[in-house]
């Protein structure tokens, strides 16, 4: 017998553009640009555009690691 999952444990299949922006930290404009470029795939449900959540995960997994410069040494203040 499989342990049952609550609906809170399930990953969504489709999410709205505004939810995609919230989940990824991007603007809605950026999400729409990724849809236009094909980075995210979507389906239509009536008038709503719903993004396939798996395509967001795939796209973000392929992003490069962020690189940061090492911290600069601070000069000592002369009193």
C-alpha positions, 0 to 999 in steps of 0.5 A: 500500500502506498502512503497517501500524500495530502494535497499540500504535499503535491507539486502543481502541474500548471501555475498562473503567470503571476504564481510563476513570477512569485515562485521564481522571483521574476517579474511577470514581464520576465515570465512572459518573455520566457514563454515567448522564447520557449524557455517555459511551456504553457497551456490554455484553459479558457482565457487563462494561460497556465505554465507547465510547472515542470518547465520552470523547474527544468529551466531553473536547474539549467541556470549557471551558478551565481559568482561573486567577487571576494570581499574587499579588505576594509581600510583601517580608520585613522583616528 
